[in-house]
């Protein structure tokens, strides 16, 4: 029968017991991680969020009661701290001690868990997420969730010291276009009308700048109805900020200092929570680099040209080379045809892989095709000086020599080429670069390499919409000298936008906002908004801008992504307490799910029976 803790007070958590307490009486509360009955003496590994303490029960009624314990029973133990009689367990913080029990209360019993609550288990993720409350008892996940909590505390400490105000913004807002799909919330009071959950606090934080608060931040919940992947969830958390009377460099400066502050404090957090020392060492190296050099800045164009991505992973040095001019007019129709159609030819030199088997090269070709490329051309430079190429027969010896020289090709190298439109060439070679970096172990996975990406295009062409759309949002300030040419050459206009990238992941992004009436009106016109539609969608913001709007700019980090990278995790699901799976469902609570017909009627909603049956 389960007991209460009435009259019993926990002294501390399990791994908070120290050797200075040897000889003292303590009361601990937690779960049974392991129970071993050694002929009348019962050894229990007792677990809580701090770690494990070995507890010994010996003889009599106490020993008999301890013999009934099973994994995941919740218990309270009172006993005396003593030096461990057996071998020291160097893997435990408490490995030199044990508690000799004088009292045991079984607070609640546990059924046999559907999987062992241990680190390193190979249980299917679907099963672990269905029983997430058990999965979260695993030390590996607990320390990641605790790390996230500490990370937020450090952010708040910095932001408060910098004069930022923590201000909440609404979760029930109006739906706006030009972004991902909204999650809609029907209104009972206003039949047929809907709120939307915020994709970000963007418009509200701009209104706060209009309100004169000048420095705002928020740990903000955001919602986007989009396809999921390892670093994306339908609901996520941003470290959101906005500043008045600033330019781009001011925002980048305060955020460079924020990152430097976090990195400097992380080694202590890693140590306290028991993370691998390699993470602390990487944070220390990154701190030294930021303090000495700041964070590198790179334009969007440079990033795309050299790395095929606007979020380049700079932990390894494998750059893309433009060879369009070198092969212009050559005998290989794939190259010349792409150039004649306004495209380009670029290559990647994979050093030391000239002997790569054809099957592996074919896999790289398939990777390129998933990014829109029709294929890859290649040259294998053998160590013995010979050469094998997929297109050598179409080119003269001089043309081949010139191409290899342009690629800095040496015996033993593998040269890969893509010929297509800019976007396709960048995407395909950028993806292959990352694949090669990982396969060949070209970088330290714990290394932290930051870079600011600047001068993004203001607009990008959408094949789906058949028009130019805002790359960021309609309130991003253009580079004014470029904006003069927006009518005749929209794609050439740069934005005062910036991303902070870490290890090939966009950690955060932001921009200077438009505060000039004529520029904002022109921007909305370019995006296809009539004055009436602009007033309908953004009227509240445009009205606020008529009353003395200050120049302002901001940035938002993905907190989940930041915690994922800083803890060395492979997925943001590891740093979110209750995450969704790839189809945006919650396996633990079986959501989303149909609701009662009465609720639908109250909301003036009817569900198409045929569509419901299909689902």
C-alpha positions as CSV (number, residue, x, y, z in Angstrom):
1,X,0.0,0.0,0.0
2,X,1.3,3.4,-0.9
3,X,2.2,5.8,1.9
4,X,2.2,9.6,2.2
5,X,5.1,11.9,3.1
6,X,3.2,13.5,6.0
7,X,5.7,14.5,8.7
8,X,8.7,13.7,6.4
9,X,10.9,16.4,4.8
10,X,13.4,15.8,2.1
11,X,16.9,16.9,3.2
12,X,18.3,17.3,-0.3
13,X,18.4,15.6,-3.7
14,X,20.3,12.4,-4.3
15,X,23.5,13.8,-5.9
16,X,23.6,16.8,-3.6
17,X,24.9,14.6,-0.8
18,X,28.6,15.2,-0.2
19,X,31.4,13.5,1.6
20,X,31.2,16.2,4.3
21,X,27.9,14.7,5.2
22,X,29.3,11.3,6.1
23,X,27.9,10.3,9.5
24,X,24.9,12.5,9.1
25,X,21.2,11.5,8.7
26,X,19.5,12.4,5.4
27,X,16.1,11.9,3.9
28,X,16.0,11.4,0.1
29,X,13.1,11.0,-2.2
30,X,13.1,9.7,-5.8
31,X,12.7,6.6,-8.0
32,X,14.1,3.1,-8.0
33,X,16.5,2.9,-10.9
34,X,17.8,-0.6,-10.0
35,X,17.2,-3.0,-7.2
36,X,19.5,-6.0,-6.3
37,X,18.7,-8.4,-3.5
38,X,21.9,-10.1,-2.2
39,X,20.6,-12.6,0.3
40,X,19.0,-10.4,2.9
41,X,20.9,-7.2,1.9
42,X,19.1,-5.1,-0.7
43,X,21.0,-2.6,-2.8
44,X,18.9,0.1,-4.4
45,X,20.1,2.7,-6.9
46,X,17.9,5.7,-6.1
47,X,17.4,8.3,-8.8
48,X,16.2,11.9,-9.0
49,X,17.0,14.7,-11.4
50,X,20.5,15.3,-9.9
51,X,21.8,11.7,-10.2
52,X,21.9,8.4,-8.3
53,X,22.6,7.5,-4.7
54,X,23.2,3.9,-3.6
55,X,21.0,2.9,-0.7
56,X,21.5,-0.2,1.5
57,X,18.7,-2.0,3.3
58,X,19.7,-4.8,5.7
59,X,17.6,-7.3,7.6
60,X,14.3,-7.4,9.4
61,X,11.1,-5.8,8.3
62,X,12.9,-3.0,6.5
63,X,14.9,-5.5,4.4
64,X,11.7,-7.4,3.6
65,X,9.9,-4.2,2.5
66,X,12.9,-3.2,0.4
67,X,12.8,-6.6,-1.2
68,X,9.4,-5.7,-2.7
69,X,10.9,-2.7,-4.6
70,X,10.9,-2.7,-8.4
71,X,12.1,-0.4,-11.1
72,X,10.4,3.0,-11.1
73,X,8.7,2.7,-7.6
74,X,8.7,6.1,-6.1
75,X,10.2,6.0,-2.6
76,X,11.3,8.1,0.4
77,X,14.4,6.9,2.3
78,X,15.9,8.0,5.6
79,X,19.3,6.8,6.6
80,X,22.9,7.6,7.4
81,X,25.5,8.7,4.9
82,X,28.6,6.5,5.0
83,X,31.6,5.7,2.9
84,X,30.9,3.1,0.3
85,X,32.0,-0.3,1.6
86,X,32.5,-1.8,-1.9
87,X,34.4,-0.5,-4.9
88,X,34.1,3.1,-5.7
89,X,31.9,3.9,-8.7
90,X,33.8,6.6,-10.6
91,X,30.9,7.1,-13.0
92,X,28.7,8.5,-10.3
93,X,29.1,11.9,-8.6
94,X,28.1,10.0,-5.4
95,X,30.3,7.0,-6.2
96,X,32.3,7.2,-3.0
97,X,29.2,7.1,-0.7
98,X,26.1,5.2,0.1
99,X,23.1,5.7,2.5
100,X,22.5,3.0,5.1
101,X,18.7,3.1,5.4
102,X,16.8,3.2,8.7
103,X,13.4,3.9,7.2
104,X,11.6,3.3,3.9
105,X,8.3,4.6,2.6
106,X,6.9,3.4,-0.7
107,X,5.1,6.5,-2.0
108,X,3.7,4.8,-5.1
109,X,4.3,1.6,-7.0
110,X,5.0,1.3,-10.7
111,X,3.8,-1.2,-13.3
112,X,6.5,-2.7,-15.4
113,X,7.7,0.1,-17.7
114,X,7.3,-0.4,-21.5
115,X,11.1,0.1,-21.8
116,X,14.1,0.4,-19.5
117,X,14.6,3.9,-18.2
118,X,18.3,4.0,-19.1
119,X,20.5,6.1,-21.2
120,X,21.6,4.6,-24.5
121,X,18.5,2.5,-25.0
122,X,17.6,1.5,-28.6
123,X,13.8,1.7,-28.0
124,X,11.9,3.2,-30.9
125,X,11.4,6.9,-30.6
126,X,7.6,6.5,-31.1
127,X,7.3,4.3,-28.0
128,X,9.5,6.7,-25.9
129,X,7.4,9.7,-27.0
130,X,4.1,7.8,-26.2
131,X,5.5,7.4,-22.6
132,X,7.4,10.7,-22.6
133,X,7.1,11.1,-18.9
134,X,9.1,7.9,-18.5
135,X,11.6,8.9,-21.2
136,X,12.2,12.2,-19.4
137,X,13.4,10.3,-16.3
138,X,16.5,9.3,-18.3
139,X,19.5,11.2,-17.0
140,X,20.6,12.1,-20.6
141,X,17.3,13.9,-21.3
142,X,17.0,15.4,-17.9
143,X,20.3,17.2,-18.1
144,X,19.4,18.6,-21.5
145,X,16.1,20.0,-20.2
146,X,17.9,21.4,-17.2
147,X,20.5,22.9,-19.5
148,X,17.8,24.6,-21.5
149,X,16.4,26.1,-18.3
150,X,19.8,27.4,-17.3
151,X,20.3,28.8,-20.8
152,X,17.1,30.8,-20.6
153,X,18.2,32.2,-17.1
154,X,21.5,33.3,-18.6
155,X,19.8,35.0,-21.5
156,X,17.5,36.9,-19.1
157,X,20.5,37.9,-17.0
158,X,22.2,39.4,-20.0
159,X,19.2,41.1,-21.4
160,X,18.2,42.6,-18.0
161,X,21.7,44.0,-17.6
162,X,21.5,45.6,-21.1
163,X,18.3,47.5,-20.3
164,X,15.9,45.2,-22.2
165,X,12.3,44.9,-20.9
166,X,10.6,41.5,-20.8
167,X,7.1,42.2,-22.3
168,X,4.6,39.6,-23.3
169,X,2.6,39.8,-26.5
170,X,-0.7,38.2,-27.4
171,X,-1.1,34.5,-28.5
172,X,-4.5,35.1,-30.1
173,X,-3.9,37.5,-33.1
174,X,-5.2,38.1,-36.6
175,X,-4.1,36.0,-39.6
176,X,-1.5,37.7,-41.9
177,X,-0.2,36.6,-45.3
178,X,3.4,36.3,-46.6
179,X,4.5,33.6,-44.2
180,X,4.0,29.9,-43.4
181,X,0.5,28.6,-42.9
182,X,-1.2,29.8,-39.7
183,X,-2.8,27.7,-37.0
184,X,-6.3,29.1,-36.8
185,X,-8.5,29.3,-33.7
186,X,-12.2,29.7,-34.2
187,X,-14.0,32.3,-32.1
188,X,-17.2,31.3,-30.3
189,X,-18.2,34.9,-29.7
190,X,-17.7,35.9,-33.3
191,X,-19.1,33.1,-35.4
192,X,-17.3,32.4,-38.6
193,X,-14.2,34.5,-37.5
194,X,-10.9,33.2,-36.5
195,X,-7.8,34.1,-34.5
196,X,-4.4,32.9,-35.6
197,X,-1.6,31.7,-33.3
198,X,1.5,33.9,-33.8
199,X,4.2,32.7,-36.1
200,X,6.4,35.3,-34.3
201,X,5.7,38.5,-32.3
202,X,6.9,40.5,-35.2
203,X,4.2,43.1,-35.6
204,X,3.7,43.5,-31.8
205,X,7.3,44.1,-31.1
206,X,7.4,46.8,-33.7
207,X,4.3,48.4,-32.1
208,X,6.2,48.3,-28.8
209,X,8.9,50.3,-30.4
210,X,6.2,52.8,-31.5
211,X,5.1,52.8,-27.9
212,X,8.5,54.1,-26.8
213,X,9.8,51.1,-24.9
214,X,13.0,51.2,-27.0
215,X,14.4,47.8,-25.9
216,X,12.1,44.7,-25.7
217,X,12.8,41.0,-25.4
218,X,10.6,38.0,-24.8
219,X,11.0,34.2,-24.5
220,X,8.2,33.8,-27.0
221,X,6.1,30.8,-28.0
222,X,5.5,30.7,-31.8
223,X,3.4,28.4,-34.1
224,X,3.8,27.5,-37.8
225,X,1.9,24.9,-39.7
226,X,4.7,23.6,-41.9
227,X,6.5,20.3,-42.8
228,X,8.7,19.1,-39.9
229,X,12.3,18.0,-39.8
230,X,15.0,17.4,-37.2
231,X,15.4,21.1,-36.3
232,X,11.7,22.2,-36.7
233,X,8.5,21.8,-34.6
234,X,5.0,23.2,-35.1
235,X,5.3,25.1,-31.8
236,X,8.7,26.4,-30.9
237,X,10.3,29.1,-28.7
238,X,12.1,32.2,-29.8
239,X,14.5,34.5,-27.9
240,X,12.9,37.6,-29.5
241,X,14.2,41.2,-29.3
242,X,13.7,44.6,-30.8
243,X,15.6,47.9,-30.4
244,X,14.9,51.5,-31.3
245,X,17.2,54.2,-32.6
246,X,19.7,51.6,-33.9
247,X,21.3,50.4,-37.2
248,X,22.2,46.9,-38.3
249,X,25.7,47.0,-36.7
250,X,24.2,47.9,-33.3
251,X,21.9,44.8,-33.3
252,X,24.8,42.6,-34.4
253,X,27.1,44.1,-31.7
254,X,24.7,43.4,-28.8
255,X,24.1,39.9,-30.0
256,X,27.7,39.2,-30.5
257,X,28.2,40.2,-26.9
258,X,25.2,38.1,-25.9
259,X,26.7,35.0,-27.5
260,X,30.1,35.7,-26.0
261,X,28.4,36.0,-22.6
262,X,26.6,32.7,-23.0
263,X,29.7,30.9,-24.2
264,X,31.8,32.2,-21.3
265,X,29.2,30.9,-18.8
266,X,28.5,27.5,-20.5
267,X,31.6,25.6,-19.3
268,X,30.4,25.9,-15.7
269,X,26.9,24.8,-16.6
270,X,28.3,21.8,-18.5
271,X,30.3,20.8,-15.5
272,X,27.5,21.1,-13.0
273,X,25.1,19.1,-15.2
274,X,27.7,16.4,-16.1
275,X,28.1,17.0,-19.8
276,X,31.1,15.6,-21.7
277,X,34.2,17.9,-21.1
278,X,34.6,18.3,-24.9
279,X,31.6,20.6,-25.0
280,X,33.1,22.9,-22.3
281,X,36.4,22.9,-24.2
282,X,34.7,23.9,-27.5
283,X,32.8,26.7,-25.7
284,X,36.1,28.0,-24.2
285,X,37.7,28.0,-27.7
286,X,34.7,29.8,-29.2
287,X,34.8,32.4,-26.3
288,X,38.5,33.1,-26.9
289,X,37.8,33.6,-30.7
290,X,34.9,36.0,-30.2
291,X,36.8,38.0,-27.6
292,X,39.8,38.3,-29.9
293,X,38.1,38.7,-33.3
294,X,34.4,39.1,-32.8
295,X,32.2,37.1,-35.2
296,X,33.0,36.9,-38.9
297,X,30.7,38.7,-41.3
298,X,29.9,37.4,-44.8
299,X,27.5,38.6,-47.4
300,X,24.7,36.4,-48.7
301,X,26.3,36.4,-52.1
302,X,29.7,35.3,-50.9
303,X,28.1,32.5,-48.8
304,X,26.1,31.2,-51.7
305,X,29.1,31.5,-54.1
306,X,31.6,29.7,-51.9
307,X,29.4,27.3,-49.9
308,X,26.2,26.9,-51.8
309,X,24.2,27.9,-48.7
310,X,23.1,31.0,-46.8
311,X,23.9,29.1,-43.6
312,X,27.4,27.8,-44.3
313,X,29.1,25.4,-42.1
314,X,32.6,26.9,-41.7
315,X,34.0,24.1,-39.5
316,X,35.8,22.8,-42.6
317,X,37.3,24.5,-45.7
318,X,35.9,23.0,-48.8
319,X,34.8,25.8,-51.2
320,X,32.8,25.8,-54.4
321,X,34.6,27.2,-57.5
322,X,33.0,29.0,-60.4
323,X,34.4,27.6,-63.6
324,X,31.7,29.1,-66.0
325,X,34.2,31.2,-67.9
326,X,36.8,28.4,-68.0
327,X,34.3,26.0,-69.8
328,X,32.5,28.6,-71.9
329,X,32.6,27.4,-75.5
330,X,34.0,24.0,-74.7
331,X,32.8,20.8,-76.4
332,X,30.7,19.5,-73.6
333,X,27.1,20.3,-74.4
334,X,25.9,19.9,-70.7
335,X,28.2,22.8,-69.7
336,X,27.6,25.0,-72.7
337,X,23.9,24.5,-72.7
338,X,23.5,25.5,-69.1
339,X,25.5,28.7,-69.8
340,X,23.6,29.6,-72.9
341,X,20.3,29.3,-70.9
342,X,21.6,31.8,-68.3
343,X,23.0,29.2,-65.9
344,X,26.5,28.5,-64.7
345,X,29.0,25.7,-64.0
346,X,30.6,25.3,-60.6
347,X,32.7,22.6,-59.1
348,X,33.8,21.1,-55.8
349,X,37.2,19.6,-55.1
350,X,36.9,16.7,-52.6
351,X,40.6,16.4,-51.7
352,X,42.0,12.8,-51.5
353,X,38.9,11.1,-52.9
354,X,40.1,10.5,-56.4
355,X,39.8,6.8,-55.8
356,X,36.1,6.9,-54.7
357,X,34.2,3.9,-56.0
358,X,31.7,4.5,-58.8
359,X,28.8,3.4,-56.5
360,X,29.6,6.2,-54.1
361,X,29.8,8.7,-56.9
362,X,26.4,7.5,-58.1
363,X,25.0,8.2,-54.7
364,X,26.3,11.7,-54.8
365,X,24.6,12.1,-58.2
366,X,21.3,11.1,-56.6
367,X,21.8,13.6,-53.8
368,X,22.3,16.3,-56.4
369,X,19.1,15.3,-58.2
370,X,17.1,15.7,-55.0
371,X,18.0,19.4,-55.2
372,X,16.9,19.8,-58.8
373,X,20.1,19.0,-60.6
374,X,20.0,16.8,-63.7
375,X,23.2,15.1,-62.6
376,X,26.8,15.6,-61.7
377,X,29.9,15.6,-63.9
378,X,33.1,14.3,-62.4
379,X,36.9,14.0,-62.8
380,X,38.8,11.4,-60.8
381,X,42.5,12.3,-60.5
382,X,44.3,9.1,-59.7
383,X,47.4,9.0,-57.4
384,X,49.4,7.5,-60.3
385,X,48.7,10.6,-62.5
386,X,46.0,9.0,-64.6
387,X,42.5,10.4,-64.9
388,X,38.9,9.1,-65.2
389,X,36.1,11.4,-66.2
390,X,32.4,11.3,-67.2
391,X,32.9,13.9,-69.9
392,X,36.6,13.8,-70.9
393,X,35.8,12.6,-74.4
394,X,33.8,15.8,-75.1
395,X,36.7,18.1,-74.3
396,X,40.2,18.8,-75.7
397,X,43.2,18.0,-73.6
398,X,43.9,21.7,-73.2
399,X,40.3,22.3,-72.0
400,X,40.6,19.6,-69.4
401,X,44.0,20.9,-68.2
402,X,42.5,24.4,-67.8
403,X,39.5,23.1,-65.9
404,X,41.6,21.0,-63.5
405,X,44.0,23.9,-62.9
406,X,41.0,26.2,-62.2
407,X,39.9,23.7,-59.5
408,X,43.4,23.4,-58.0
409,X,43.2,19.7,-58.8
410,X,46.0,17.4,-57.7
411,X,46.6,13.6,-58.0
412,X,44.2,11.9,-55.6
413,X,41.4,14.5,-55.9
414,X,37.8,14.1,-56.9
415,X,36.3,17.0,-58.9
416,X,32.5,17.3,-59.0
417,X,30.6,19.7,-61.3
418,X,27.0,21.0,-61.5
419,X,25.7,22.9,-64.5
420,X,22.3,24.6,-64.1
421,X,20.6,27.7,-62.7
422,X,22.2,29.5,-59.8
423,X,19.7,28.2,-57.2
424,X,20.0,24.6,-58.3
425,X,23.8,24.6,-58.6
426,X,24.2,26.2,-55.1
427,X,21.7,23.8,-53.5
428,X,23.1,20.6,-55.0
429,X,26.8,21.4,-54.5
430,X,26.1,22.9,-51.0
431,X,24.4,19.6,-50.0
432,X,27.2,17.4,-51.4
433,X,29.8,19.6,-49.5
434,X,28.0,19.0,-46.2
435,X,27.6,15.3,-47.0
436,X,31.3,14.9,-47.8
437,X,32.3,16.9,-44.7
438,X,30.3,14.5,-42.5
439,X,31.3,11.3,-44.2
440,X,35.0,12.2,-44.3
441,X,35.1,13.5,-40.7
442,X,36.5,16.9,-41.9
443,X,35.4,18.7,-38.7
444,X,35.1,18.4,-34.9
445,X,31.4,17.9,-34.2
446,X,31.8,19.8,-30.9
447,X,33.4,22.8,-32.5
448,X,31.3,26.0,-32.4
449,X,31.8,28.2,-35.5
450,X,29.7,31.3,-35.8
451,X,29.2,33.7,-38.8
452,X,27.0,36.7,-39.5
453,X,25.3,36.5,-43.0
454,X,24.4,39.9,-44.3
455,X,22.9,41.6,-47.4
456,X,20.2,39.1,-48.2
457,X,18.0,39.7,-51.2
458,X,15.0,41.8,-50.3
459,X,12.8,39.7,-52.6
460,X,12.8,36.2,-54.0
461,X,10.9,34.7,-56.9
462,X,8.2,32.1,-56.1
463,X,7.5,29.7,-58.9
464,X,4.4,28.6,-57.0
465,X,3.0,32.2,-56.7
466,X,4.6,33.4,-60.0
467,X,5.7,36.6,-58.4
468,X,8.4,38.1,-56.2
469,X,7.8,37.7,-52.5
470,X,9.5,39.1,-49.4
471,X,12.4,36.9,-48.4
472,X,11.9,37.9,-44.8
473,X,8.7,39.9,-44.3
474,X,7.1,43.0,-45.9
475,X,8.6,45.4,-43.2
476,X,12.3,44.7,-43.9
477,X,14.3,47.8,-44.8
478,X,15.9,47.6,-48.3
479,X,19.3,49.0,-49.0
480,X,18.0,52.4,-50.2
481,X,20.6,52.8,-53.0
482,X,19.3,49.5,-54.4
483,X,15.6,50.2,-53.9
484,X,15.7,52.8,-56.7
485,X,15.9,49.9,-59.1
486,X,13.2,47.8,-57.6
487,X,10.8,48.2,-60.6
488,X,13.2,47.2,-63.3
489,X,15.3,44.7,-61.4
490,X,13.6,43.5,-58.2
491,X,15.9,40.6,-57.7
492,X,19.0,42.8,-57.4
493,X,17.7,44.8,-54.3
494,X,19.5,43.9,-51.1
495,X,17.9,44.0,-47.7
496,X,19.3,45.3,-44.4
497,X,18.8,41.7,-43.0
498,X,21.1,39.5,-41.2
499,X,21.3,35.9,-39.9
500,X,23.5,34.5,-37.2
501,X,24.6,31.0,-38.3
502,X,26.2,28.3,-36.1
503,X,27.7,25.1,-37.6
504,X,25.5,25.3,-40.7
505,X,22.3,26.0,-38.8
506,X,20.5,29.3,-38.8
507,X,20.5,30.2,-35.1
508,X,18.7,33.4,-35.5
509,X,17.7,36.1,-37.9
510,X,16.5,39.7,-38.1
511,X,16.5,42.9,-40.0
512,X,16.3,46.7,-39.8
513,X,12.6,47.6,-40.2
514,X,11.1,50.1,-42.5
515,X,10.1,53.3,-40.7
516,X,9.6,55.5,-43.7
517,X,6.0,55.9,-45.1
518,X,7.0,56.2,-48.8
519,X,9.4,53.2,-48.6
520,X,6.8,51.0,-46.8
521,X,4.1,52.0,-49.3
522,X,6.3,51.1,-52.3
523,X,7.4,47.8,-50.7
524,X,3.8,46.7,-50.2
525,X,3.0,47.8,-53.8
526,X,5.9,45.7,-55.1
527,X,4.5,42.7,-53.2
528,X,1.2,43.1,-54.9
529,X,-0.8,44.7,-52.1
530,X,-3.4,47.3,-53.0
531,X,-3.9,50.1,-50.5
532,X,-7.2,48.6,-49.5
533,X,-5.7,45.1,-48.9
534,X,-2.7,46.6,-47.1
535,X,-5.0,48.5,-44.8
536,X,-7.1,45.4,-44.3
537,X,-4.1,43.1,-43.4
538,X,-1.8,45.6,-41.6
539,X,-3.9,48.6,-40.9
540,X,-3.2,48.7,-37.2
541,X,0.6,48.8,-37.8
542,X,0.4,51.3,-40.7
543,X,-1.8,53.5,-38.5
544,X,0.7,53.4,-35.7
545,X,3.4,54.4,-38.1
546,X,1.6,57.7,-38.7
547,X,2.4,58.8,-35.2
548,X,6.2,59.2,-35.1
549,X,7.7,55.7,-35.5
550,X,11.3,55.5,-34.5
551,X,14.0,53.7,-36.6
552,X,14.1,50.2,-35.2
553,X,15.6,46.7,-35.8
554,X,15.5,43.3,-34.2
555,X,16.5,39.7,-34.2
556,X,15.0,36.4,-33.0
557,X,16.9,33.2,-32.0
558,X,15.5,29.7,-32.2
559,X,15.9,28.7,-28.5
560,X,15.3,25.1,-29.3
561,X,18.0,25.0,-32.0
562,X,20.4,26.9,-29.7
563,X,19.9,24.3,-26.9
564,X,20.2,21.5,-29.4
565,X,23.6,22.6,-30.7
566,X,25.0,23.6,-27.3
567,X,24.1,20.2,-25.9
568,X,25.4,18.2,-28.9
569,X,22.0,16.8,-29.7
570,X,20.9,15.5,-33.1
571,X,17.3,16.8,-32.8
572,X,15.4,19.6,-31.1
573,X,13.0,16.9,-29.8
574,X,15.8,16.1,-27.3
575,X,15.6,19.6,-25.7
576,X,11.8,20.0,-25.7
577,X,10.0,18.4,-22.9
578,X,6.9,17.3,-24.9
579,X,7.7,17.4,-28.6
580,X,5.5,16.5,-31.6
581,X,6.5,13.9,-34.2
582,X,6.9,14.5,-38.0
583,X,3.2,14.6,-38.7
584,X,2.8,17.3,-36.0
585,X,0.9,14.9,-33.7
586,X,1.5,14.3,-30.0
587,X,1.7,10.6,-29.4
588,X,1.4,10.9,-25.6
589,X,-1.9,12.8,-25.5
590,X,-3.2,11.6,-28.9
591,X,-3.5,15.1,-30.3
592,X,-4.9,16.3,-32.6
593,X,-8.2,14.4,-32.3
594,X,-11.8,14.9,-33.2
595,X,-13.9,16.9,-30.8
596,X,-17.5,16.6,-29.6
597,X,-20.2,17.7,-32.1
598,X,-21.5,20.1,-29.4
599,X,-18.2,22.0,-29.3
600,X,-18.2,22.3,-33.1
601,X,-21.8,23.7,-33.1
602,X,-20.8,26.3,-30.4
603,X,-18.0,27.4,-32.8
604,X,-20.3,27.5,-35.8
605,X,-18.1,24.8,-37.5
606,X,-19.2,21.8,-39.6
607,X,-16.8,19.0,-40.6
608,X,-17.1,17.5,-44.1
609,X,-18.1,14.0,-43.4
610,X,-16.5,12.6,-46.6
611,X,-13.2,14.3,-45.8
612,X,-13.3,13.1,-42.2
613,X,-13.9,9.5,-43.5
614,X,-10.9,9.7,-45.8
615,X,-8.7,10.7,-42.9
